Amino acid sequence: MGENNSFPAPDSLDTQDKILSAYYSVLRSSYLSYPENQAYLDYLHNNRSIFNIQSYFDVPKDPASVLSQWGLPEKVPGKCAS
């Protein structure tokens, strides 16, 4: 487990940038593999000493969190019924 090879990091990154790239790569893989993403979440948890990153932005770990955080409220006038 580790970096997502669909978008490899450039070779010229310094150590901190490589760690950041790997972190967001694993988060992206976790999101894309939801609901079977527990291995990715475990990897991030078990390597939290390496990925000790504080960020204002975070990649969601599952689609449900995106919908709950960014979706329209239920009773918005003109909202399409699903």
Secondary structure, DSSP 8 states (H G I E B T S, - for coil): --S-TTS---TT--HHHHHHHHHHHHHHHHHHTTTS-HHHHHHHHHTTTT-----S----SSHHHHHHHHS--TT-TT----
